[in-house]
Protein backbone atom coordinates (compact mmCIF):
# COMPACT_ATOMS: atom_id res chain seq x y z
CA UNK A 1 0.00 0.00 0.00
CA UNK A 2 3.05 2.28 -0.15
CA UNK A 3 1.86 3.97 -3.33
CA UNK A 4 -0.97 5.49 -1.32
CA UNK A 5 1.42 7.72 0.58
CA UNK A 6 0.18 11.26 -0.04
CA UNK A 7 1.17 13.65 2.71
CA UNK A 8 -2.11 13.82 4.61
CA UNK A 9 -1.82 15.61 7.91
CA UNK A 10 -2.05 13.52 11.02
CA UNK A 11 -4.96 14.13 13.36
CA UNK A 12 -4.64 17.00 15.78
CA UNK A 13 -6.83 17.97 18.71
CA UNK A 14 -10.49 17.11 18.22
CA UNK A 15 -12.98 19.89 17.73
CA UNK A 16 -15.40 20.73 20.52
CA UNK A 17 -18.36 18.40 20.85
CA UNK A 18 -21.43 19.76 19.10
CA UNK A 19 -24.75 20.14 20.95
CA UNK A 20 -28.00 18.74 19.60
CA UNK A 21 -30.52 21.32 18.43
CA UNK A 22 -34.06 20.55 19.59
CA UNK A 23 -37.16 21.99 17.95
CA UNK A 24 -39.65 23.06 20.61
CA UNK A 25 -42.98 21.25 20.28
CA UNK A 26 -45.24 24.25 20.74
CA UNK A 27 -48.50 22.42 21.45
CA UNK A 28 -46.84 20.51 24.32
CA UNK A 29 -44.86 23.46 25.74
CA UNK A 30 -47.70 25.01 27.73
CA UNK A 31 -46.82 27.76 30.21
CA UNK A 32 -48.46 30.35 32.44
CA UNK A 33 -47.25 33.41 34.29
CA UNK A 34 -48.18 35.12 37.54
CA UNK A 35 -46.88 38.26 39.18
CA UNK A 36 -46.89 40.63 42.09
CA UNK A 37 -45.90 44.29 42.43
CA UNK A 38 -45.52 46.76 45.24
CA UNK A 39 -48.89 48.20 44.16
CA UNK A 40 -50.73 44.89 44.16
CA UNK A 41 -51.08 41.65 42.18
CA UNK A 42 -50.66 41.32 38.42
CA UNK A 43 -53.56 39.74 36.55
CA UNK A 44 -53.77 38.57 32.97
CA UNK A 45 -54.91 40.98 30.28
CA UNK A 46 -56.81 38.90 29.30
CA UNK A 47 -54.90 35.65 29.97
CA UNK A 48 -51.78 34.40 31.73
CA UNK A 49 -51.31 31.45 29.37
CA UNK A 50 -48.61 31.22 26.69
CA UNK A 51 -46.55 28.70 24.71
CA UNK A 52 -42.93 28.29 23.62
CA UNK A 53 -41.65 27.67 20.10
CA UNK A 54 -38.36 27.61 18.12
CA UNK A 55 -35.27 25.88 19.61
CA UNK A 56 -33.05 24.95 22.55
CA UNK A 57 -29.63 23.24 22.62
CA UNK A 58 -28.62 20.17 24.61
CA UNK A 59 -25.16 18.64 24.90
CA UNK A 60 -25.37 14.88 25.53
CA UNK A 61 -22.92 12.02 25.88
CA UNK A 62 -23.12 8.27 26.10
CA UNK A 63 -21.39 5.81 28.35
CA UNK A 64 -22.53 2.60 29.99
CA UNK A 65 -26.06 3.31 28.72
CA UNK A 66 -27.33 5.08 25.57
CA UNK A 67 -27.24 8.51 27.24
CA UNK A 68 -25.69 9.03 30.64
CA UNK A 69 -25.18 12.80 30.84
CA UNK A 70 -26.59 16.01 29.46
CA UNK A 71 -26.28 19.78 29.70
CA UNK A 72 -28.47 22.60 28.39
CA UNK A 73 -26.13 25.04 26.65
CA UNK A 74 -26.29 28.41 24.91
CA UNK A 75 -27.23 28.60 21.27
CA UNK A 76 -30.97 28.03 21.14
CA UNK A 77 -33.72 30.60 21.54
CA UNK A 78 -37.22 29.64 22.73
CA UNK A 79 -39.77 32.26 21.69
CA UNK A 80 -42.78 33.18 23.86
CA UNK A 81 -46.10 33.27 21.97
CA UNK A 82 -48.24 35.28 22.24
CA UNK A 83 -46.77 38.41 23.85
CA UNK A 84 -47.50 38.70 27.57
CA UNK A 85 -49.87 41.33 28.92
CA UNK A 86 -51.06 42.06 32.45
CA UNK A 87 -52.44 44.81 34.61
CA UNK A 88 -52.43 45.99 38.20
CA UNK A 89 -56.12 46.32 39.19
CA UNK A 90 -57.33 49.58 40.71
CA UNK A 91 -58.52 48.99 44.29
CA UNK A 92 -61.47 51.30 43.57
CA UNK A 93 -64.13 49.51 41.50
CA UNK A 94 -64.92 51.00 38.12
CA UNK A 95 -61.65 52.92 37.76
CA UNK A 96 -58.91 52.11 35.20
CA UNK A 97 -56.05 49.78 36.26
CA UNK A 98 -53.14 51.36 38.11
CA UNK A 99 -50.84 50.21 35.30
CA UNK A 100 -50.78 47.98 32.24
CA UNK A 101 -47.63 45.89 31.65
CA UNK A 102 -46.79 44.37 28.26
CA UNK A 103 -43.79 42.14 27.46
CA UNK A 104 -43.13 41.85 23.74
CA UNK A 105 -40.63 39.89 21.60
CA UNK A 106 -39.58 37.72 24.55
CA UNK A 107 -37.10 34.88 23.84
CA UNK A 108 -35.62 32.61 26.48
CA UNK A 109 -32.47 30.52 26.82
CA UNK A 110 -32.11 27.56 29.18
CA UNK A 111 -28.72 26.61 30.66
CA UNK A 112 -27.79 24.02 33.28
CA UNK A 113 -24.71 22.40 34.73
CA UNK A 114 -23.91 18.92 33.47
CA UNK A 115 -26.36 16.37 34.88
CA UNK A 116 -26.65 12.59 35.06
CA UNK A 117 -29.29 10.70 33.07
CA UNK A 118 -30.45 7.39 34.49
CA UNK A 119 -31.20 4.23 32.54
CA UNK A 120 -34.87 5.26 32.16
CA UNK A 121 -33.91 8.65 30.75
CA UNK A 122 -34.78 10.65 33.88
CA UNK A 123 -32.71 13.59 35.09
CA UNK A 124 -32.67 16.23 37.82
CA UNK A 125 -30.65 19.42 37.77
CA UNK A 126 -30.94 23.19 38.23
CA UNK A 127 -31.70 25.58 35.39
CA UNK A 128 -31.04 29.25 34.75
CA UNK A 129 -33.43 30.99 32.38
CA UNK A 130 -32.07 34.05 30.57
CA UNK A 131 -34.02 36.59 28.52
CA UNK A 132 -32.23 36.82 25.17
CA UNK A 133 -34.60 39.58 24.04
CA UNK A 134 -37.75 41.33 25.16
CA UNK A 135 -39.18 44.74 25.96
CA UNK A 136 -41.23 45.59 29.07
CA UNK A 137 -43.66 48.43 28.44
CA UNK A 138 -45.39 50.01 31.49
CA UNK A 139 -48.34 52.30 30.98
CA UNK A 140 -49.31 53.80 34.38
CA UNK A 141 -52.64 55.46 35.15
CA UNK A 142 -50.70 58.65 35.78
CA UNK A 143 -47.43 59.60 34.08
CA UNK A 144 -45.58 58.65 30.93
CA UNK A 145 -45.29 55.22 29.33
CA UNK A 146 -41.82 53.67 29.70
CA UNK A 147 -39.98 50.83 27.98
CA UNK A 148 -37.25 48.63 29.47
CA UNK A 149 -34.99 46.29 27.50
CA UNK A 150 -35.08 42.85 29.17
CA UNK A 151 -32.09 41.46 27.25
CA UNK A 152 -29.74 39.74 29.70
CA UNK A 153 -32.26 39.54 32.54
CA UNK A 154 -31.55 36.32 34.42
CA UNK A 155 -33.65 34.24 36.75
CA UNK A 156 -32.26 32.51 39.81
CA UNK A 157 -31.24 28.84 39.52
CA UNK A 158 -34.29 26.64 40.11
CA UNK A 159 -34.88 22.87 40.24
CA UNK A 160 -35.36 21.23 36.85
CA UNK A 161 -36.58 17.66 36.28
CA UNK A 162 -37.33 15.84 33.06
CA UNK A 163 -37.01 12.80 30.85
CA UNK A 164 -35.23 11.99 27.59
CA UNK A 165 -36.54 9.28 25.25
CA UNK A 166 -34.80 7.89 22.17
CA UNK A 167 -35.68 5.87 19.12
CA UNK A 168 -33.86 5.04 15.91
CA UNK A 169 -34.41 8.44 14.33
CA UNK A 170 -35.01 11.01 17.07
CA UNK A 171 -34.49 12.15 20.65
CA UNK A 172 -37.36 13.72 22.62
CA UNK A 173 -37.01 15.72 25.84
CA UNK A 174 -39.66 16.94 28.27
CA UNK A 175 -38.88 18.95 31.40
CA UNK A 176 -40.81 21.06 33.91
CA UNK A 177 -39.61 24.44 35.14
CA UNK A 178 -40.52 27.49 37.20
CA UNK A 179 -38.48 30.69 37.10
CA UNK A 180 -38.84 34.17 38.58
CA UNK A 181 -37.71 37.55 37.26
CA UNK A 182 -37.54 40.78 39.24
CA UNK A 183 -38.23 44.06 37.43
CA UNK A 184 -38.12 47.76 38.26
CA UNK A 185 -39.88 50.32 36.07
CA UNK A 186 -37.65 53.42 35.97
CA UNK A 187 -40.53 55.77 35.11
CA UNK A 188 -43.22 54.90 37.63
CA UNK A 189 -40.93 53.27 40.20
CA UNK A 190 -43.10 50.15 40.21
CA UNK A 191 -41.21 47.04 41.32
CA UNK A 192 -42.40 43.50 40.97
CA UNK A 193 -41.79 39.83 40.25
CA UNK A 194 -42.99 37.75 37.30
CA UNK A 195 -43.08 33.97 37.68
CA UNK A 196 -43.04 31.59 34.68
CA UNK A 197 -44.19 27.98 35.11
CA UNK A 198 -44.50 25.30 32.44
CA UNK A 199 -43.14 22.41 30.42
CA UNK A 200 -40.36 22.55 27.84
CA UNK A 201 -40.86 19.79 25.26
CA UNK A 202 -38.68 19.39 22.19
CA UNK A 203 -37.41 16.90 19.64
CA UNK A 204 -34.12 16.41 17.82
CA UNK A 205 -34.42 14.51 14.53
CA UNK A 206 -31.38 12.59 13.35
CA UNK A 207 -30.11 13.77 9.95
CA UNK A 208 -29.44 11.37 7.11
CA UNK A 209 -25.88 11.28 5.67
CA UNK A 210 -25.38 13.59 2.70
CA UNK A 211 -22.90 13.58 -0.18
CA UNK A 212 -20.89 16.66 -1.04
CA UNK A 213 -17.92 17.61 -3.25
CA UNK A 214 -17.25 15.99 -6.66
CA UNK A 215 -15.14 13.04 -7.77
CA UNK A 216 -13.22 12.63 -11.01
CA UNK A 217 -13.52 9.78 -13.51
CA UNK A 218 -11.22 6.84 -12.92
CA UNK A 219 -10.05 4.12 -15.32
CA UNK A 220 -13.60 2.70 -15.46
CA UNK A 221 -14.70 5.91 -17.19
CA UNK A 222 -16.92 6.85 -14.21
CA UNK A 223 -16.33 8.62 -10.90
CA UNK A 224 -16.24 6.51 -7.73
CA UNK A 225 -18.87 7.30 -5.11
CA UNK A 226 -19.17 6.89 -1.35
CA UNK A 227 -22.39 5.92 0.42
CA UNK A 228 -23.35 4.45 3.78
CA UNK A 229 -25.79 1.89 5.13
CA UNK A 230 -26.86 0.95 8.63
CA UNK A 231 -27.32 3.31 11.55
CA UNK A 232 -25.85 6.70 12.51
CA UNK A 233 -26.71 6.04 16.16
CA UNK A 234 -23.46 5.67 18.07
CA UNK A 235 -24.93 3.12 20.46
CA UNK A 236 -25.87 0.84 17.53
CA UNK A 237 -22.23 0.69 16.32
CA UNK A 238 -23.56 -0.31 12.90
CA UNK A 239 -22.59 2.32 10.33
CA UNK A 240 -21.15 0.81 7.15
CA UNK A 241 -19.16 2.94 4.69
CA UNK A 242 -19.35 1.83 1.05
CA UNK A 243 -17.22 2.75 -1.96
CA UNK A 244 -18.64 1.91 -5.39
CA UNK A 245 -17.68 2.30 -9.07
CA UNK A 246 -14.03 1.57 -8.31
CA UNK A 247 -11.57 -0.04 -10.73
CA UNK A 248 -11.39 -3.77 -10.10
CA UNK A 249 -8.81 -5.38 -7.83
CA UNK A 250 -7.43 -2.14 -6.41
CA UNK A 251 -6.45 -1.31 -2.84
CA UNK A 252 -8.20 1.45 -0.92
CA UNK A 253 -8.91 2.81 2.55
CA UNK A 254 -11.26 5.36 4.07
CA UNK A 255 -10.24 8.70 5.59
CA UNK A 256 -12.27 11.10 7.72
CA UNK A 257 -12.17 14.57 9.22
CA UNK A 258 -14.39 17.01 11.08
CA UNK A 259 -13.53 19.56 8.39
CA UNK A 260 -14.06 19.80 4.64
CA UNK A 261 -11.83 21.12 1.87
CA UNK A 262 -11.42 20.93 -1.90
CA UNK A 263 -7.90 20.27 -3.23
CA UNK A 264 -7.70 18.98 -6.83
CA UNK A 265 -4.93 16.51 -7.77
CA UNK A 266 -3.56 16.49 -4.24
CA UNK A 267 -0.13 14.84 -4.09
CA UNK A 268 -0.26 14.09 -7.82
CA UNK A 269 -3.45 12.06 -7.66
CA UNK A 270 -6.16 12.30 -10.30
CA UNK A 271 -8.84 13.07 -7.74
CA UNK A 272 -10.03 15.76 -5.36
CA UNK A 273 -9.38 15.73 -1.64
CA UNK A 274 -12.67 16.66 0.05
CA UNK A 275 -11.97 16.04 3.75
CA UNK A 276 -10.00 18.78 5.47
CA UNK A 277 -7.14 18.60 7.87
CA UNK A 278 -6.46 17.05 10.22
CA UNK A 279 -7.41 13.77 8.57
CA UNK A 280 -7.76 10.44 10.33
CA UNK A 281 -6.98 7.36 8.23
CA UNK A 282 -8.41 3.86 8.43
CA UNK A 283 -5.07 2.65 7.07
CA UNK A 284 -5.16 -0.43 9.31
CA UNK A 285 -8.14 -1.57 7.20
CA UNK A 286 -6.77 -1.71 3.67
CA UNK A 287 -9.53 -2.99 1.40
CA UNK A 288 -9.57 -4.51 -2.10
CA UNK A 289 -12.25 -3.70 -4.65
CA UNK A 290 -12.13 -7.23 -6.11
CA UNK A 291 -14.00 -8.16 -9.24
CA UNK A 292 -17.05 -6.02 -8.39
CA UNK A 293 -15.28 -2.69 -7.93
CA UNK A 294 -16.66 -2.11 -4.45
CA UNK A 295 -15.47 -2.00 -0.82
CA UNK A 296 -17.19 -1.84 2.57
CA UNK A 297 -16.07 -1.01 6.10
CA UNK A 298 -18.04 -1.03 9.35
CA UNK A 299 -15.77 0.85 11.76
CA UNK A 300 -15.85 -0.12 15.42
CA UNK A 301 -16.95 3.09 17.12
CA UNK A 302 -15.41 1.83 20.35
CA UNK A 303 -12.00 1.45 18.74
CA UNK A 304 -11.48 4.18 16.14
CA UNK A 305 -8.07 5.08 14.66
CA UNK A 306 -5.77 7.36 16.63
CA UNK A 307 -8.02 7.16 19.71
CA UNK A 308 -10.77 9.23 18.13
CA UNK A 309 -14.21 9.14 19.79
CA UNK A 310 -17.56 9.97 18.20
CA UNK A 311 -20.00 11.95 20.33
CA UNK A 312 -23.74 12.47 19.83
CA UNK A 313 -24.21 15.53 17.65
CA UNK A 314 -20.78 15.29 16.02
CA UNK A 315 -20.45 15.95 12.29
CA UNK A 316 -17.80 13.96 10.43
CA UNK A 317 -16.82 13.82 6.76
CA UNK A 318 -15.67 10.61 5.03
CA UNK A 319 -13.96 9.81 1.73
CA UNK A 320 -12.38 6.75 0.09
CA UNK A 321 -8.86 6.94 -1.30
CA UNK A 322 -7.91 4.23 -3.80
CA UNK A 323 -5.25 3.08 -6.25
CA UNK A 324 -5.73 3.17 -10.00
CA UNK A 325 -3.88 2.79 -13.30
CA UNK A 326 -5.08 5.50 -15.64
CA UNK A 327 -2.99 4.74 -17.63
CA UNK A 328 0.02 4.71 -15.29
CA UNK A 329 0.08 4.15 -11.54
CA UNK A 330 -1.92 6.83 -9.74
CA UNK A 331 -4.59 7.27 -7.11
CA UNK A 332 -8.04 8.81 -6.94
CA UNK A 333 -10.83 9.69 -4.50
CA UNK A 334 -14.57 9.24 -4.19
CA UNK A 335 -16.75 12.22 -3.44
CA UNK A 336 -17.29 13.13 0.23
CA UNK A 337 -19.98 11.99 2.68
CA UNK A 338 -21.07 14.00 5.72
CA UNK A 339 -22.43 11.97 8.63
CA UNK A 340 -24.23 13.47 11.63
CA UNK A 341 -24.00 11.09 14.57
CA UNK A 342 -27.12 10.55 16.61
CA UNK A 343 -27.28 9.39 20.24
MARRO-436646 format. One record per atom (N, C-alpha, C, O): x, y, z. Coordinates in steps of 0.2 Angstrom, whole numbers, plus 5000, padded with zeros to 4 digits. Layout:
! residues N
XYZ;...
***
This chain:
! residues 343
500449945000;500050005000;500450065000;500250125001;501150064999;501550114999;501450174994;501550234995;501150154988;500950204983;500450254986;500450304983;500050234991;499550274993;499950314999;499750305005;500350354998;500750395003;500750465002;501250495003;500150495000;500150565000;500250595007;500050565012;500450655007;500650685014;500050715017;499950775018;499550675019;498950695023;499250715030;499650675033;498950765033;499150785040;498850735045;498350715044;499250725050;499050685055;498550715059;498450775059;498050685063;497550715067;497850755072;498350735076;497550815073;497750855079;497150855084;496850805084;497150905088;496650905094;495950905091;495850935085;495450865094;494850865091;494450925092;494550965097;493950945088;493550995089;493050985095;492950935097;492851045097;492351045103;491751005101;491451005095;491450965105;490850925104;490250975103;490251025106;489850955098;489350995096;488650975099;488550915101;488351025101;487651015105;487150995100;487251005094;486650955102;486050945098;485551005098;485451025103;485351015092;484751075092;484151035092;483950995088;483651055097;483051035098;482551085095;482551145097;482051065092;481451105090;480951095095;480751045097;480751155098;480251155103;479551135100;479351165095;479251085103;478551065101;478051115105;477951105111;477851165101;477451215104;476751195107;476651215113;476451145104;475851125107;475851095114;475451095118;476451065115;476651035122;476951075127;477051055133;477251135124;477651175129;477151235131;477151295129;476751215136;476251255139;476451285145;476751255149;476351355145;476651395151;476151445154;475651455150;476251465160;475851525162;476251565166;476851545169;476051625167;476451675171;475951705177;475351705177;476251725182;475951765188;476451815190;477051815188;476151865194;476651915196;476351955202;475751955203;476751995205;476652035210;477052105210;477552095207;476752155212;477052215212;477052255219;476652235223;477352305220;477252345226;476652385226;476452405232;476252385221;475652415221;475052365221;474452385221;475252305221;474652245221;474852195216;475352195213;474352145215;474552085211;474452105204;474152155202;474752065199;474752075192;474252015190;474251965192;473752035186;473251995183;473351995175;473552045172;473151935172;473151935165;472751985161;472152005164;472952005155;472552055151;472552035144;472852065140;472151985142;471651955146;471851885150;471551865154;472451855148;472651785150;473351785152;473751825151;473451735156;474151725159;474451665155;475051645157;474151635150;474351575147;474851595141;474651645137;475351555139;475751565133;476051505132;476051455135;476451495126;476751435124;477451455121;477651515121;477951405121;478551415118;478651385111;478351335110;479051415107;479251385101;479951395099;480351425103;480151375093;480851385091;481351335094;481151275093;481951345097;482451295098;482751305105;482651355108;483051255107;483551255113;484051205111;483951155107;484651205115;485251165113;485451125119;485351145125;485551065118;485751015123;486350975121;486450945116;486850975125;487450935124;487350875128;487250875134;487450815125;487350745128;487950705126;488350715122;488050655130;488550605129;488350535132;487850535136;488650485129;488450415130;489050385134;489650405134;488850335138;489350295142;489150225142;489050185138;489050205149;488750135150;488050125147;487850065146;487650175146;487050175144;486950215138;487450255137;486450215134;486350255128;486550335129;486950365125;486250365134;486450435136;486550435144;486050405147;487050455146;487250455153;487350525156;487350535162;487350575152;487450645154;487150695149;487150685143;487050755152;486750805147;486950875150;487050875156;486850925146;486950995148;486551045144;486751045138;486151085146;485851135142;486351185141;486651215146;486451205135;486951255133;486751315129;486151305126;487051365129;486951425125;486851405117;487151355115;486451445114;486451435106;485751435104;485551455098;485251405108;484551405106;484251465108;484451505112;483651475106;483151535108;482451515107;482151505102;482151505113;481451485114;481051555114;481151595118;480551555109;480151615108;479451615112;479151555111;479351665116;478651665119;478151685115;478151745111;477551645114;477051665110;476351655114;476251605117;475851705114;475951765111;476351815116;476551785121;476351875115;476651925119;476251925126;475651915126;476651945131;476251935138;476052005140;476352065138;475452005143;475152075145;474752065151;474452015152;474852115156;474552105162;474352175165;474552225162;473952185170;473852245173;473752245181;473652185183;473952295184;473852305191;473152335192;473052395191;472652295195;471952325196;471952385201;472352385205;471552425199;471352485204;470952465209;470452425209;471152475216;470752455221;470052485222;469652465225;469952535218;469352565218;468952545212;469152555206;468352505213;467952485207;467752535202;467552585204;467852515196;467552555191;468152605188;468052635183;468652605191;469252655189;469752615185;469752555186;470052645180;470552615176;471152575180;471252595186;471452525178;472052495181;472552545183;472652595180;472952525188;473452575191;474052575185;474352625184;474152515182;474652515176;474452455172;474252405175;474652455166;474652405161;475352385159;475752435158;475552325160;476252295158;476252255152;475852205152;476652265147;476652225141;477352205140;477852245141;477452135139;478152115137;478152085130;477752035129;478552115126;478452095119;479152065116;479652085119;479152025111;479751995108;480151965113;480751975113;479851925117;480251895123;480551825120;480151785118;481151815121;481551745119;481951725125;482251765129;481951665126;482251635132;482751585131;482751545126;483251585135;483851535134;483851495141;483851525146;483951425140;483951385146;484751355146;484951325142;485051365152;485651335153;485651295160;485351325165;486051245160;486151205166;486851185167;487251185162;487051165173;487651125174;487551055171;487051035169;488151015170;488050955167;487750905172;487850915178;487250865170;486850825174;486850755172;486950735166;486750705177;486750635175;486050615173;485550645175;486050565168;485450545165;485350465167;485850425166;484850445170;484850375172;484650325167;484450355161;484550265168;484450215163;483750225160;483650205154;483250255163;482650265161;482550335157;482050355155;483150375157;483050435154;482950495158;482850555156;482850485165;482650535169;483250575172;483850555172;483150645173;483650685175;483450735180;482850755180;483850765185;483750815189;484350865189;484850845190;484150925189;484750975189;484451045191;483851045194;484851095190;484551165191;484651205185;485151185181;484151245183;484251285177;484251355178;483951385183;484551395174;484551465174;484251485167;484451465162;483651525168;483351555162;483551625161;483551665165;483751645155;484051705153;483551735147;483351705143;483451805148;483051835143;483551855137;483951895138;483451825131;483951845126;483651915123;484051945120;483051925123;482751985120;482051995124;481751945127;481852055123;481152075126;481152145128;481652175130;480552175128;480452245130;479852245135;479352215133;479952275140;479452285145;479152355145;479552405145;478552365143;478252425142;477752435148;477252395149;477752495152;477352505157;476952565156;477252625155;476352565156;475852625155;475452635161;474952605163;475752685165;475352695172;474752735171;474652765166;474352735176;473752775176;473852855176;473552895173;474452865179;474652935179;475452935177;475852895180;475652985172;476352985170;476452955164;475952935160;477052955161;477252935155;477352865154;477552825159;477252835148;477452765147;478152755146;478552795143;478452705149;479152685148;479252615146;478852575146;479852615143;480052545140;480752525143;481152565143;480852465145;481452435147;481652375143;481252325142;482252375141;482552315138;482752265142;483052275147;482452205141;482552145146;483152105144;483252055147;483452115139;484052075136;484552065142;484752115145;484652005143;485151995148;484851985155;485251965160;484251995156;483951985163;483951905164;483751865160;484151895170;484251825172;483851805178;483851835183;483551745178;483251715184;483751675188;484251665186;483551665194;483951635199;483951555197;483451535194;484451515199;484451445198;483851415201;483751425207;483451375198;482951335201;482951265199;483251245194;482651225203;482651145201;482351135194;481851165192;482551085191;482351065184;482350995184;482950955185;481850965182;481750885181;481450875175;480950905172;481650815172;481350795165;481550725163;481850685167;481450715157;481550645154;481750655147;481550695143;482250605145;482450605138;482250535135;482450485138;481950535129;481750465126;482150465119;482150515116;482350405117;482650395111;482350345107;482050295109;482350355100;482250295096;482750305090;483250335091;482650265085;483150255080;483250325076;483750325073;482750365076;482850425072;482750495075;482850545072;482650495082;482550555085;482650545093;482750495096;482750605096;482850615103;482250665106;482250715103;481850645111;481350695113;481550705120;481650665124;481450765122;481550795129;480950825132;480650865128;480750815138;480250855141;480450865148;480650825152;480350935150;480650955157;480151005160;479851045156;480051005166;479651055170;480051105173;480551095176;479851175173;480251225176;479851285179;479251295176;480051315184;479751375186;480351425187;480851405190;480251485185;480851535186;480451605187;479951625185;480851645191;480651715193;481151765191;481751755191;480851825189;481151885186;480951945190;480351955191;481451985193;481252045196;481352105191;481852105187;480852155192;480952205187;480852275191;480452275196;481052325189;480952395191;480852435185;481252445181;480252475186;480152525180;480452585182;480252615187;480852615178;481252675180;480752735180;480952785183;480252735176;479752795176;479352795181;479352855185;478952745183;478452755188;478752725195;478452745200;479252695195;479552665201;479252605203;479452575209;478852575199;478452515201;479052455201;479452445196;479052415206;479452355207;479052295207;478452295210;479252235205;478852185205;479252115203;479852125201;478852065203;479151995201;478651965197;478051965198;478951935191;478551895187;478851825187;479451805186;478351775188;478551705188;478251665182;477651675180;478651625179;478551585173;478551515175;479051485178;478051475174;477951405176;477751365169;477251385166;478051305168;477751265162;478251215160;478751195164;478151185155;478451125152;478851145146;478551175141;479451125145;479851135139;479951065136;480151015139;479651055130;479650995126;479951005119;479651055116;480350965117;480750975111;480950905108;481050855112;481150915102;481350845098;481950865094;481950915090;482450825094;482950825089;482950765084;482950705086;482850785078;482850735073;483550715070;483850765068;483750655070;484350635067;484350645059;483850635056;484950675057;484950695050;485250635046;485750595048;485050625040;485350575036;485950595033;486050655031;486450555032;487150565028;486950605022;486450585018;487450645020;487350685013;488050685010;488550705013;487950675003;488550684999;488750754998;488250794997;489350774997;489650834995;490250834991;490450774990;490450884988;491050884984;490950844977;490450824976;491450844973;491450804967;492050754966;492550774969;491950704962;492450654961;492650654954;492150664950;493250634952;493450634945;493350564942;493450514946;493350554936;493250494932;493950454934;494450484934;493850394935;494450344935;494550304929;494150314924;494850254929;495050214923;494450174921;494450144916;493850174925;493250144923;492850184918;492350164915;493050254918;492650304914;492150334918;491850374915;492050314925;491550344929;491950374935;492450344937;491650414939;491850434946;491650384951;491150364951;492150374956;491950334961;491550374966;491550434967;491050334970;490650364974;490650334981;490750274982;490450374986;490450344993;489750354996;489450404995;489550304999;488850305002;488950265009;489450245011;488350265012;488350225019;487750185020;487250205017;487750135024;487150095026;487150095033;487650105036;486650065036;486650055043;486350115047;485950155045;486650125053;486350175058;486950225059;487550205060;486650285060;487150335063;487050345070;487450395073;486750305073;486650305081;487350275084;487550215082;487650315088;488350285090;488250225094;488650175094;487650225098;487550165102;487450095098;487550045101;487250105092;487150045088;487750015085;487849955084;488250065084;488950035082;488849995075;489149945074;488450025070;488249985064;488250035058;487850025054;488750085058;488750125052;489250085047;489850075049;489050075041;489450045036;489650095030;489150125027;490250105029;490450155023;490550105017;490850055018;490350135011;490350095005;490650135000;490450194999;491150114996;491450144990;491250104984;491350044984;490950134979;490750104973;491050134967;491350184967;490950094961;491250114955;491950124955;492250174952;492350084958;493050084958;493350034953;492949994950;493950054951;494250004946;494349934950;494449934956;494349884946;494349814950;495049804952;495549824950;495049764958;495649734961;496149794963;496749784962;495849844966;496349894968;496249904975;495749894978;496849924979;496849934986;496550004987;496550054983;496250014993;495950074995;495850075003;495850025006;495850135006;495550145013;495250215014;495350255010;494850215019;494450275020;494850325025;495250305029;494650385024;494950435028;494350485030;493850485028;494450515036;493950555039;494250625042;494750625044;493750675043;493950735046;493350765048;492750755046;493450815053;492850855055;492850915051;492350955052;493250925046;493250985042;493250965035;493350905033;493051005030;493050995023;493551035020;493751085022;493651025013;494151065009;493951045002;493551005001;494351074998;494351054991;495051064987;495151124986;495451014987;496151014984;496150974978;496250914979;496150994972;496250954966;496950924965;497350954967;496950864963;497550834961;498050834967;498650844966;497850824973;498250824979;498850774978;498650714977;499450794980;499950744980;500050714973;500350654973;499850744967;499950704961;499350654959;499450624954;498850654963;498350604962;497850634956;497950694954;497450594954;496950624948;496350644951;495850664948;496250644958;495650654961;495650724965;496150754966;495150734969;495050794973;494950774981;494550734982;495450804985;495350794992;494750834995;494750894994;494350804998;493750835000;493650845008;493250885010;494050805011;494050805019;494650845021;495250835019;494550895025;495050945027;495550915032;495450855034;495950955034;496450935039;496250955046;495851005047;496450915051;496850855051;496350795049;495850795051;496650755045;496350695043;496550635047;497050635050;496050595048;496150525052;496050475047;495550465043;496550425046;496550375041;496450305044;496650285049;495950265040;495850195042;496350155038;496150105035;496950175039;497550135035;497650065038;497950025035;497450055044;497449985047;496949935043;496949875044;496549965039;495949925036;496049935029;495549965025;496549915026;496649915018;496249865015;496249805016;495749895010;495249855007;495449845000;495849874997;495149794997;495249774990;494549774986;494149744988;494549814980;493949824977;493749754973;493149754971;494149704972;493949644969;493749644962;493849694959;493349594961;493049594954;492449634953;492149644947;492149664959;491549704958;491649774959;491149814958;492249794960;492449874960;492049904966;491849964965;492049874972;491749894978;492049874984;492349824985;492049924989;492349904996;491849925001;491449975000;491849895007;491449915013;491849915019;492349875020;491649955024;492049955030;491549975036;491150025035;491449935041;491049955047;491449965053;491749925056;491650035054;492150045059;491850035066;491250045067;492350005070;492149995077;492150065081;492650095082;491550095083;491550155086;491850165093;491950215096;492050105095;492350095102;493050085101;493450085106;493350085095;494050075094;494250115087;494450075082;494150175087;494350215081;495050225080;495450225085;495250245074;496050255073;496250315077;495850365078;496850315080;497150375083;496750395089;496850455091;496350345092;496050365099;495450405098;495150435103;495250425092;494650465091;494050435094;493950375094;493550485096;492950465099;492350505096;492450565095;491850465094;491250505091;490850525097;490650475101;490550585097;490050605102;489350615098;489350635092;488850605102;488150625099;488150705097;488450745101;487950715091;487950785088;488550795084;488550845081;489050755084;489650765080;489550765073;489050725070;489850805069;489850805061;490550785059;491050815060;490550725055;491150705052;491050695045;490550675042;491650705041;491650695034;492050635032;492650635034;491850595027;492250535025;492350535018;491950565014;492850505016;493050495009;493450435008;493850405013;493450405002;493850345000;494450364996;494350394991;495050334997;495650354994;495850284991;495950234994;495950284984;496050214981;496650224975;496750274973;496950164974;497450154969;497050154962;496450134962;497450174957;497150164950;497750164945;498350174947;497650134939;498150144933;497750174928;497250144925;497950244926;497550274922;497950334918;497850394919;498350314913;498550244912;499150214916;499150154917;499550264919;500050244924;499850234931;499250254932;500250214935;500050214942;499950284945;500250324944;499350284948;499050344951;498650324957;498550274959;498250374959;497750364964;497150414963;497250464959;496650404966;496050444965;495650444972;495750404976;495050484972;494650484978;493950484975;493750504970;493450454980;492750464979;492550534981;492950584982;491950554980;491650614983;491650614990;491950564993;491450664994;491450665001;490750645004;490250655000;490650625010;490050605013;490050635020;490550615024;489550675022;489550705029;489050665033;488450645030;489250645039;488850605043;488750645050;489250665053;488050645052;487950675058;487750625063;487250585062;488150615068;488050555073;487550575078;487450625081;487050525079;486450535083;486650495089;486950445089;486350515095;486450475101;486150405101;486150365105;
***
